Amino acid sequence: MAVASIQNQYQNYSPTQLKGQQLDQSDFLRLMTAQLSQQDPFNPVDNQQMVAQMAQFSSLAAASETNTVLKNISDQLTAQTKLLQDIKAATPAPTPASTPTT
């Protein structure tokens, strides 16, 4: 059957093979512009679908930006923790003060 041949062809496919080949915002805008310029004027793309696609891309871009910011914060906290550990290791322990006897 045709389905079996397709399954056999893609049985070793894994999404990680496309790593580094992901589309970004400029690619999306280029595709959207091409789609709009090639659409049939008597049967245009449904506006709701177009807005839904744009909203999904916007939320994806926002999530990606959030991940980048959180990664930067994590890196800064890690660096600060390391610095504080180095400072603590380099600082001599205080000696207990001797109390005068009377």
C-alpha positions as CSV (number, residue, x, y, z in Angstrom):
1,M,0.0,0.0,0.0
2,A,1.0,3.6,-0.5
3,V,0.7,4.4,3.2
4,A,3.2,1.6,4.1
5,S,5.7,2.9,1.6
6,I,5.5,6.4,3.1
7,Q,5.8,5.0,6.6
8,N,8.9,3.0,5.6
9,Q,10.4,6.1,4.0
10,Y,10.1,8.2,7.1
11,Q,10.5,5.6,9.9
12,N,13.9,6.9,10.8
13,Y,12.8,10.6,10.8
14,S,13.4,12.5,13.9
15,P,12.7,16.3,14.4
16,T,16.3,16.8,15.7
17,Q,17.6,16.3,12.2
18,L,16.2,19.7,11.4
19,K,18.1,21.4,14.2
20,G,19.6,24.7,12.9
21,Q,17.1,24.8,10.1
22,Q,14.2,26.5,12.0
23,L,12.2,29.3,10.5
24,D,12.4,32.7,12.2
25,Q,10.2,35.8,12.1
26,S,11.7,37.1,8.8
27,D,11.0,33.7,7.2
28,F,7.4,33.8,8.4
29,L,6.9,37.3,7.1
30,R,8.4,36.4,3.7
31,L,6.1,33.3,3.5
32,M,3.0,35.4,4.5
33,T,3.9,38.0,1.9
34,A,4.3,35.4,-0.8
35,Q,1.0,33.8,0.2
36,L,-0.8,37.1,0.0
37,S,0.7,38.0,-3.3
38,Q,-0.2,34.6,-4.9
39,Q,-3.7,34.1,-3.5
40,D,-6.7,34.1,-5.8
41,P,-8.5,37.5,-5.5
42,F,-11.8,35.8,-5.9
43,N,-11.1,33.3,-3.2
44,P,-8.9,35.0,-0.6
45,V,-7.4,33.4,2.5
46,D,-9.8,33.4,5.5
47,N,-8.9,36.4,7.6
48,Q,-9.5,34.5,10.8
49,Q,-7.0,31.8,9.8
50,M,-4.4,34.5,9.0
51,V,-4.9,36.3,12.3
52,A,-4.7,33.0,14.2
53,Q,-1.4,32.2,12.5
54,M,0.0,35.6,13.3
55,A,-1.2,35.3,16.9
56,Q,0.4,31.9,17.2
57,F,3.7,33.2,15.8
58,S,3.6,36.2,18.1
59,S,3.1,34.1,21.2
60,L,5.9,31.8,20.1
61,A,8.2,34.8,19.6
62,A,7.3,36.1,23.1
63,A,7.9,32.7,24.6
64,S,11.3,32.5,22.9
65,E,12.2,35.9,24.1
66,T,11.1,35.0,27.7
67,N,13.3,31.9,27.5
68,T,16.3,34.1,26.4
69,V,15.8,36.6,29.2
70,L,15.4,33.8,31.8
71,K,18.6,32.1,30.6
72,N,20.4,35.4,30.9
73,I,19.1,35.9,34.5
74,S,20.1,32.3,35.3
75,D,23.6,32.9,34.0
76,Q,23.9,36.1,36.0
77,L,22.8,34.4,39.2
78,T,25.2,31.6,38.6
79,A,28.1,34.0,38.1
80,Q,27.1,36.0,41.2
81,T,26.9,32.8,43.3
82,K,30.3,31.7,42.1
83,L,31.7,35.2,42.9
84,L,30.2,35.1,46.4
85,Q,31.6,31.6,47.0
86,D,35.1,32.8,45.9
87,I,34.9,35.8,48.2
88,K,33.8,33.6,51.1
89,A,36.6,31.2,50.4
90,A,39.2,34.0,50.3
91,T,38.0,35.8,53.4
92,P,39.6,34.5,56.6
93,A,37.3,33.3,59.3
94,P,36.8,35.8,62.2
95,T,38.6,34.9,65.4
96,P,36.6,34.9,68.5
97,A,37.1,38.0,70.6
98,S,38.8,37.4,73.9
99,T,36.8,38.6,76.8
100,P,38.7,40.4,79.5
101,T,38.7,38.7,82.9
102,T,38.3,40.8,86.0
